[in-house]
Structure formats: C-alpha cells, structure tokens
Amino acid sequence: MNEQQQKNRKASREEPTRAAVSERLEIKPEDIDPHHDWSRLNAHGVMNVDFEERVDFRRLHRYRLGRARQAVRNSTLGALLCFDNNNIRYITSTAIGEWSRDKFCRFAVLTGNGEPHLWDFGSAAAHHRIYAPWLQPICCHAGNVGLRGTIPPDQGLVQRAAQEIYDVLKEQGVTDMPLGIDVIEPPMLFALQKLGLTIVDGQQVMLDAREIKSRDEIMLLNTAAAMVDGVYQNIYEALKPGVRESDIVAMATKRLFEMGSDDVEAINAVAGERCSPHPHNFTDRIIRPGDQAFFDIIQAYMGYRTCYYRTFAVGKASEAQKDAYTKAREWMDAGISKVRPGVGTDEIAAVFPRAEDFGFPNEMEAFALQFGHGLGVALHERPIISRLVSLDHPLEIKEGMVFALETYCPASDGRSAARIEEELVVTATGCEVITLFPAQELPIANQY
C-alpha cells in the first residue's frame, strides 16, 4: 500500500465532517487542454510500461473532471446528480463492473464549486477511500436507493439518499439552483422534489462535457478499435458453413476479454435471410455457403467503446451481394469525405439515401441504418447524424470529436444485405479512420 492509500485509509477511519476544498476546484487551462497531437494517433498495448509514454490516467482524470465542472459552470445548474454509470465514471473515474449498469445502485453529485461526491454499492465505497486517491475519502459514501424497487420506497432508503444529497448541495450553497439529473427512478425524483429541489434535465450538460475527446481518450478509443481489428481477423478465418451465429459471438467475446476488454456489451451476428431487414441481434442460425453475414462488435477498453460493423460473404458472393456492398461503401465514402471541423451534421446526413430509396416507408423505420453517433464512455454520444433529425437540427462537427458512421444496403435478392461501419477521429483538417480491418471491397471468407 502506497503512502497516499495509507492516508486515505486513515482519513476514512477518522471520519472528517466535510470535504476540504482542494486546488482542483480551480479549472486550470492545462487540465482541460485536450493535448491533441494529430501527427500520430497512437494505439498502444493494453499494459502500462516504463519505457514509453502511453495513456496518462491522472491527466485523463483531471481532464474529465475539469470538463464536467466547466460544463456545470457554463449552465444554469447548481449541480449535477448522475445515476448513469457512464457519467459516474467520467466524473469520478470509478467503475465496479458491468453488472451495475442497470441497477441504479450508484450515484454521484458534482457542483461547480465543490468536490465530486460518490455513493457506491456497499463496500465499494470503502475500497474507493483506499484505492482512488483522486477522490477525498469523506466524499465516498455507501448508498442504496432500493435496487429498482426491490427494496420498496416506503422502507426509507430513498428518503435517506435524498436527504444526503440535499445536505451536500446545502453545504456547497446550491440548493436554490436547479439540480440537473441524467436518469432517475420516480420515487427518487419525488423525494428530491419533496425537499424543495428544482429538478431539470442534466444529461445535455454532461453531453456538453463529453463532446471533445482528449489525447488520452483518443488513445483508449483507438486501442479499443485495434482490439476489434484483431477479432475480425478471427471471424474471417472462422466463418465457414456449419458455424452458428452464436458460435461467432462466443468466440469473439472470449477473444475480446483475453485482449483486455472490460465490457463486451453486445455483438450482433446476422447471416443469410436474417440480413434484410436488420434484426439487431444474433441467433443460433447455421451459416451456409453463399451467405452474406455482418457483425457489429460493441465493447469497451478502459470504459471507451467501439461500434464496428463488417460484412463478409461465405465461400462465394453473388452479383446482388456485391452490388449491395458497393452501394454501402459508396455511401460510407461520401459521408467520410464531408467530415472536417466546422461542417454541419446536416451536410453529412444529406449524402445518405432517403429511407424510401432503400425500402423503408419513413426515416423512423430506417433510423440507425444510415447513421452516425459519437463514441466515448457511452455508445451514443454527440454528434448524432441521421436524416431523421440532422437535416432540420444540425450540429457542428468539432476537432476532437470521435464518432462512427454506419451504412446499410439491402440486396436485390430480397434476403442479403451489406452493413459497413467506420470510426473516425476529427482532426484539425479533416478526419482519420481508426477501424482498419479491410472494408473497401466485400471480403469473402474461406473462398471456394
């Protein structure tokens, strides 16, 4: 145990009455400087080493907290209350596993003028006091708001949590200002309102904070993409008649965890007649000769996510399959060619085909087929690029954004379809693709 951990353990036992105001309350220019270096986009190994500079996690912590604190100060909010694990990780640099994502068992508070406070599941709070020296021990609390109602609200946990949150807001002098919340259960919302707090949407403020990725975030996103590059090589070699969609998912999941993934969120595996329309899942369907098959690998390395589609033909490809792939690639290349700082998302969405042009009655039913979405600690961040919303409500593309573009084209045979996705880093002058498994032409796995 190092010296700082010993101090944190001692401090946790002494139980101070309030958090000391630290120098980190000052938002220093170097802390929120993303430190971009467009001469190279590094994708290091997943280990830390002493012989080259890789991800600087303390710099990453300062950047994320500084961006979040600045976003609160730039808003009308007095504080943010976050139950979304992605926002909690961004603010506090803590994580306790994918199992907690849907349980509303963790929450964090951040004001513009105070230390972040974290309420975590049972003994995790004690663990953070020892092993997370960037958080003050007094700011790490055990908390519980009922595990999505399995402990009924009338047993008092919700009211207790609301009062503890209120006390932090009162200490920091912001109870008379709006409290922004990302996601929340109704009993918790009602308990906070009963204490006189004004509740508003806080997710937009957090998305403001997360919009521009730092050098360290881009390294993590690029490393995550490199992991999937390797998994697609495994899929390319394994994709043979007799293999099931579910077999590919199992193999890819195992390989990702072996490579260092901390969360394999989902893998779509879609083959044959299941390709059109896109079902967004996988089954135990058996791969057959001549199938077109596409996959989407959604996983995270150190919390930073991929969304990475590739399409293959199995053994051989028909003219209909080749034509569909060519169109999907042309739409992709047209979208990529538009990406640079200052461009509106409407300009990118405009190069995608209308829903009616590829077999759908409207843009809602075709949503996410010709699509772009930000990537970071969440799968969907800014910008969202779609004909459904972007043509009338464009957002500006900015240097340091990282997002994925996706295209989809059903084949004329009525059963096959092509799906391509590329992840892009927006540089000072344009963009760079970080998804590198070959996709300019339709790959044919185990060709006859």
Buried (B, 14 or more C-beta within 10 A) or exposed (E): EEEEBEEBBEBBEEEEEBBEEEEBEEBEEEBBEBEBEBEEBBBBEBEEEEEEEBBBBEBBBBBBBBBBBBBBEEBEBBBBBBBBBBBBBBBBBBBBEEEBBEBBBBBBBBBBBBBBBBBBBEEBBBBBBBBBBBBBBBBBBEBBBBEEEEBEBEEEBBBBBBEBBBBBBEBBEBBEBBBBBBEBBEBBBBBBEEBEBBBBEBBEBBBBBBBBBBBBBBBBBBBBBBBBBEBBEBBBEBBEEEBBBBBBBBBBBEBBEEBBBBBBBBBBBBBBBBBBBBEEEBBEBBBBEBBBBBBBBBBBBBBBBBBBBBBBBBBEBBEBBBBBBBBBBBBBBBBBEBBBBEBBBBBBBBBBBEBEEBBBEEBEEBBBBBBBBBBBBBBBBBBBBBBBBBBEEBBEBBBBBBBBBBBBBBBEBEBBBBBBBBBBBBBEEBBBBBBBBEBEEBBBBBEE
